Amino acid sequence: MTTKLKSAEHLEEQELNKLLKYLYQNQLWTYYLLVRLGVSTALRYSDLSRITWEMVLNRDTLLLREKKTGKVREIPIQKELTEVLQKVYLKMGNPNLNQCIIPLHIRTINKQIKLHAAKAGIRNKRISTHSWRKTFGREVWRRNGQSESCLVKLSSLFNHSSISITRIYLSITKEEVDNLYQLQDLFVY
């Protein structure tokens, strides 16, 4: 008998903000930055864990060679994220610029983030470091009208071999796809 591995789930916008608010209010800066950077960059943990303060502080672009693919990624850093990074850097007492922002082991993070999510009121979700990448994808897809062209772009960004893999990766259900056909209000003449 084979057991299907349960993969990480994305967070809805409300859940994401609940978690971020909890982490911020409790000054859990490393976890706060993990979530902010993870959702903002769509990077895997193996890459997030290598980001140093010097790579992102007062910069508008993050340049990084992905560990898994070997590809060099140039990721824009939005103004709002730049301000958050600067603010938290000061709150953390100006760590060494060469220090990794997320110096924790993946097992520690995955265990702790589940606990923090539960304390923030997020239950019945399979959350791990991979949730941030999926949250990014789902939110981009939603904000772009759940379009097929958006899936093509996300497929490229995630380095998937097809958009059907991206659909599975983002847990896009048949119902969500079927809902795209609801155009009743189009015919009003």
N, C-alpha and C positions, 0 to 999 in steps of 0.2 A: 504494500500500500504506500503510495507516495503522497506526501503532504505538500500542498501548494504554499510556497513562501508568501507571506503577507507583506506586500510592499508598502512603502511610506505613502501617506495620503497628503494632498494639498490642504491648505487652510483657506477657508472663505475669508473675505476681507474683514468681516466683523471679528472672526476668531483671531486672525493675525494681529489686529489692533488691540484686542484684549490681552494677548500674550505680550506684545511689545509694551503695553502700559504696565502690566505686572512687573516685567523685567526692569523697566525704567524706574518705577516707584520703589522697587526693592534694591536698586543700585547693583543689579546683577549685570555689570557692564560687558563682560566677555560674552555672555549669552545674548544680551541685547544686540551687540555688534554682529554676532554670528547670524542672527535672524535678519537684521537690516542689510548686511552685506550679502547674505545668501539670497534673499529675495531680490535685491537690487542688481546683482551681477549674474544670477543663474549659474553660478559656479558650483562644482562638486566640492565636498568637504576637503578632498585631497588638495584642491587648489586654494580654497578659503584658508586652510590652516597654514599656508605658506605666505600669506599676505602680511607684510610688515607695515608699520606706521609710515615709514618713509615712502612706500609705494602709493599711498592714498592721501596722506595729509597734504592739504593745500594743492591738490592736483585736480584736474578735470578729466583725466583719463587714467585708467589702470591698465598697465601693459604686463601680460603674464603668459608664460608658456604653460599650457595645460599639461598636467602630469599624465593623464590617460591617453590623450590624442597626440601630444607633442606639438600641437598647433599653437601659434602665438595669437593671443586674443587681445584686442584693444577695446576696452569697455569704457564707455563714457560714465563719468561720475557726476550725477546730477547735483546742482547747487545745494539743494536741501540736504542731500546726503553728506556733502562736503562740510556743511555747517554742523551736522550731527556728529561727524567724526571729530571735528575740532573741539566741540563742546565736551564730548566724552573723554577725549584725550586729556583735556585739562582736569576733568573730574577724577580721572585715574592717576593724577599726579605727574603728568608729562613723562610717560615711559620712554625708554631708549628708542630712538627712531628705527633701529635695526631689529627691534623685538617684534616677534610675530604677534598679531592682534589676538589670535585665537590659539593659545599655547596648550590646549587641552587635547587629550586623546579622544578619538571618536566614540569609544565605548562609554567613557565618562560623560561626554556631551549627550549622547543618545539617552542614557539613563536619566540624567538630570533634566533634560529638556522635557521629558515625559512628566516628571514630577512638577516642574514649573508650569507646564500647560494645564495640568490637573488643578493646581492651586489657582490658576487664572480662570478656572471654570470651563476649560475645554476638555470634554470627556468623549470617550468612544471614538477616538481618532488614533490611527497608527502614525505617530509623529517620530521623525528622525531627522538627521541633518539633510537628507534628500528631500524632505518636505518643502524646503525653501525654494529649490529649483522647480519643483512641480507647482508651487504656489505662483511663482513668477510666470510660468507657462500658462496656467489657467487664467491668471489675471490679464495677461497680454491678449489671450484669445478672447476673453470676455469684452475687454475694452475695444477690441477691433471687430465687434459685431459677430463674433463666433464664425468668422469667415474662413473659407477654405484657403484663401491666399495667405491668411495669417498663419495657418497650420503649415503651409509650405515654408514660410520664413522661420517659424519655430523649429521645424524639422531640420533645417539647415543649421540654425544656432545650436541645437542640441546634438548635431552631428548624427542624426538618425538616417537610416537608409531609405525610409519612406514615410509619407505622412500617416499611413495606417499605424506605423509603430508609434508615432507621436500621439495619435488619438488614444492608443492603448496606454501609453506612458502617462498621459494627462487624465486618464480615466474618463474620457468623454463618452457618455452613454448614448445608446441608440435614441432614447427619448430626447436628449439634447439636440441631436442631429435632426430628428423628426420635427422638433419645434421650429427649425429654420424655415419650414414650409408654411408656417402660419402667416399668410399674407392677406387675410380677409379684408383688412382695412385699406388694401391697395386699390380695390375696385369700388370707388365712390364717385359715380358720375350721374 
